[in-house]
Amino acid sequence: MGRVIWLLSLILFFVSFHVFGAEPVDCSFLLSHLLKNSRSQTQVIPRLSDLDPKNPPSFKFLNEKVFEGQSKEARFRAISELMLDQIIAAPGHRFLRKPQQVEGLAKYIRENHGGDFRHDRILLNIVTEKDGKIREVDLWNAHHRFLAYRLAGYEKMGQLNLDNIDILVNGVQPSGESWRHYLPSAGVDLNKVQDYQIVPVGGDIRPGTISLSGRLTNYELGSRNTIGQLMINTMRDHKPKVGVYFGTFDPLHEGHVRVVRSAMQAEGLDEVVIVPNLNSIEKPNASNPQHRISMTALRVQKESGINLYTGNSSLLIDQFGRDPFFERIGQIYGTKKIYQIIGQDSFEKLVKQGNIKTDSNRIYLVSPREGSNPLQIPEHLKEVAKVIPGDNSPTLSSTDIRNRIRLNQAIPESDLIPAPFE
């Protein structure tokens, strides 16, 4: 028995090393949180980034120096020759959810000589060195509108109407007032950004919005795409359908896999991401989170269409809830077609608590529980929830599997199929 435990520990150690030491292959920290983070293993994730992952973009061709005390006009002249495509998009904007909005705005801009947006100006931030040399020019807001200018045929900053723009320098207005950068936490590596503030929800402020110093560039905050790439990402035709399946997975068993397969077949999902609950409130005695991730990795690393979230999901979820986490998954895959796979008991609990909204940022795919009351989707939630076919196989239990492992009892392959360790 001692040798078996030692061997399992050794396997878990090496698998943990493989999973947690994986380098991102795309120009964003986001992909480092996925087990299959290369396109040779998953074709579902498109290339959404165009900036070097380690070397910041260069704006040395902008020769005029800029200082915080300068007028708006002087700031505008300094960047007038800058191509719109070269400006850096904000983190959390690897693609935009509403391309039709871009097209509608472009039509308005064409028909109205650039349009009138003085009530809600585009906000740019120029980040400089101490001597005034321009390090980076970033977009802070109005990404749909900025792409609309590009679609309407505008190419350089100097072609835009200055009345429709505000230009900060290191987060400072010409008046001397300092502004902070509001952005979605879904696009930021919260492990590396320490000085953020949580912005209260209300009005246009969504859950998961944080604010940061205007002296930080979009690149430093994790952005890896220009406006030019953002345009490509937003306007591309194919958007994958991606499922997300939360659970303790202590361990992941074949009952879990069958639920995933049922959801994939029922809704035509391109890929499903399994997300272990690292801080399991309802199961405080769950195994070490890294061991659970490692055990799950053994099962899914060669499973077609199933992926694994290896990052610290609780860092985002515990602070902001699950909506920003689903936004992050959408940004990783470049899609708004996100589905949450959920069991009947959990779904009915959320409905009772009033925690499923009609404007949810995902569709719930509900798996019926064998022996439970017939599953009914409330009429007002039928746009955001669907029932998937149930599983007629015998009900499996992670607790039962753990008990059999403790007793050194054999586990049928129909219950638990570990992937071969290489």
Secondary structure, DSSP 8 states (H G I E B T S, - for coil): -HHHHHHHHHHHHHHHHHHHT----SSSGGGGGBSS-STTT-SSS-----S-SSS----TT--S---TTS-HHHHHHHTTT-BGGGSB--TT-SS-S-HHHHHHHHHHHHHTTT---TTS-EEEEEEE-TTS-EEEEEE-S-HHHHHHHHHTT--BGGGS-GGGEEEEETTB-TTS-B--EEEEGGGS-TTT--S-EE---BTTB-TTEEEE-TTS-TTTTT---BHHHHHHHHH-S----EEEEEE--TT--HHHHHHHHHHHHHHT-SEEEEEE-SS-SS-TT---HHHHHHHHHHHHTT-TTEEEB-S-HHHHHHHH-HHHHHHHHHHHHT-S-EEEEEEHHHHHHHHHHT---TT-SSEEEEE--TTS------GGGTTTEEE-----S----HHHHHHHHHTT----TTT-------
